[in-house]
Amino acid sequence: MPPEGLSQRAYCEAGLELLAEGGHESLTIAALCDRLGVTKGSFYHHFVDMAEYVGLLLEHWEAEHATRLITLSESVTDPEERYDLL
């Protein structure tokens, strides 16, 4: 049984962790399911296939991480500090 409250967001956060740890080769359905403690059936309950998942993962990253960094960088006036931040 999947953990209570498991969502597409949980899959996206797990995917970002896998990417940070091992690069794009580490991002597999099996690795996601292992990370979340669920079966592959759970993955397919949330996503049609890996292509759909990757598309949603990119949207999640943009909404949650890229937009936040851009907003934060706009508050830094020194160009070198802004570069270091990004």
C-alpha positions as a Markdown table, in Angstrom:
| # | Residue | x | y | z |
|---|---|---|---|---|
| 1 | Met | 0.0 | 0.0 | 0.0 |
| 2 | Pro | 1.5 | 3.4 | -0.9 |
| 3 | Pro | 2.3 | 5.9 | 1.8 |
| 4 | Glu | -0.7 | 8.0 | 2.8 |
| 5 | Gly | -0.9 | 11.3 | 0.8 |
| 6 | Leu | 1.5 | 10.2 | -2.0 |
| 7 | Ser | 1.0 | 12.6 | -4.8 |
| 8 | Gln | 2.6 | 13.7 | -8.1 |
| 9 | Arg | 4.4 | 16.3 | -6.1 |
| 10 | Ala | 6.1 | 13.5 | -4.0 |
| 11 | Tyr | 7.2 | 11.8 | -7.2 |
| 12 | Cys | 8.6 | 15.1 | -8.5 |
| 13 | Glu | 10.5 | 15.9 | -5.3 |
| 14 | Ala | 11.9 | 12.3 | -5.3 |
| 15 | Gly | 12.9 | 12.7 | -9.0 |
| 16 | Leu | 14.8 | 16.0 | -8.2 |
| 17 | Glu | 16.6 | 14.2 | -5.4 |
| 18 | Leu | 17.6 | 11.4 | -7.7 |
| 19 | Leu | 18.8 | 13.8 | -10.3 |
| 20 | Ala | 20.9 | 15.7 | -7.8 |
| 21 | Glu | 22.5 | 12.5 | -6.5 |
| 22 | Gly | 23.2 | 10.6 | -9.7 |
| 23 | Gly | 22.3 | 12.6 | -12.8 |
| 24 | His | 19.8 | 11.8 | -15.4 |
| 25 | Glu | 20.8 | 8.1 | -15.6 |
| 26 | Ser | 19.6 | 7.6 | -12.0 |
| 27 | Leu | 16.1 | 8.8 | -12.9 |
| 28 | Thr | 14.2 | 5.6 | -13.5 |
| 29 | Ile | 10.8 | 4.3 | -12.6 |
| 30 | Ala | 12.3 | 1.6 | -10.4 |
| 31 | Ala | 14.5 | 4.2 | -8.6 |
| 32 | Leu | 11.5 | 6.5 | -8.0 |
| 33 | Cys | 9.5 | 3.6 | -6.6 |
| 34 | Asp | 12.3 | 2.4 | -4.4 |
| 35 | Arg | 12.8 | 6.0 | -3.1 |
| 36 | Leu | 9.1 | 6.3 | -2.3 |
| 37 | Gly | 8.5 | 2.8 | -1.1 |
| 38 | Val | 5.8 | 2.0 | -3.7 |
| 39 | Thr | 5.3 | -0.4 | -6.6 |
| 40 | Lys | 5.6 | 0.4 | -10.3 |
| 41 | Gly | 1.8 | 0.2 | -10.4 |
| 42 | Ser | 1.6 | 3.3 | -8.2 |
| 43 | Phe | 3.8 | 5.1 | -10.7 |
| 44 | Tyr | 1.5 | 4.2 | -13.5 |
| 45 | His | -1.5 | 5.2 | -11.4 |
| 46 | His | -0.1 | 8.8 | -11.4 |
| 47 | Phe | 1.5 | 8.9 | -14.8 |
| 48 | Val | 0.9 | 7.4 | -18.3 |
| 49 | Asp | 4.6 | 6.8 | -18.9 |
| 50 | Met | 8.1 | 8.2 | -18.2 |
| 51 | Ala | 7.7 | 10.9 | -20.9 |
| 52 | Glu | 4.7 | 12.4 | -19.1 |
| 53 | Tyr | 6.5 | 12.2 | -15.8 |
| 54 | Val | 9.5 | 14.0 | -17.1 |
| 55 | Gly | 7.3 | 16.7 | -18.6 |
| 56 | Leu | 5.6 | 17.2 | -15.2 |
| 57 | Leu | 8.9 | 17.1 | -13.4 |
| 58 | Leu | 10.2 | 19.9 | -15.5 |
| 59 | Glu | 7.0 | 22.0 | -14.9 |
| 60 | His | 7.4 | 21.3 | -11.2 |
| 61 | Trp | 11.1 | 22.4 | -11.2 |
| 62 | Glu | 10.2 | 25.6 | -13.0 |
| 63 | Ala | 7.3 | 26.4 | -10.7 |
| 64 | Glu | 9.0 | 25.5 | -7.4 |
| 65 | His | 12.6 | 26.2 | -8.0 |
| 66 | Ala | 13.5 | 28.3 | -11.0 |
| 67 | Thr | 10.8 | 30.9 | -10.4 |
| 68 | Arg | 11.9 | 31.1 | -6.7 |
| 69 | Leu | 15.6 | 31.6 | -7.7 |
| 70 | Ile | 14.7 | 34.3 | -10.2 |
| 71 | Thr | 12.6 | 36.2 | -7.7 |
| 72 | Leu | 15.4 | 35.9 | -5.1 |
| 73 | Ser | 18.1 | 37.0 | -7.5 |
| 74 | Glu | 16.0 | 40.1 | -8.5 |
| 75 | Ser | 16.4 | 41.3 | -4.9 |
| 76 | Val | 20.2 | 41.3 | -5.2 |
| 77 | Thr | 21.6 | 44.5 | -6.8 |
| 78 | Asp | 25.3 | 43.6 | -7.0 |
| 79 | Pro | 25.9 | 41.7 | -10.2 |
| 80 | Glu | 28.7 | 39.4 | -8.7 |
| 81 | Glu | 26.5 | 38.5 | -5.7 |
| 82 | Arg | 23.6 | 37.8 | -8.1 |
| 83 | Tyr | 25.8 | 35.5 | -10.2 |
| 84 | Asp | 27.0 | 33.7 | -7.1 |
| 85 | Leu | 23.4 | 33.3 | -5.9 |
| 86 | Leu | 22.3 | 31.7 | -9.2 |
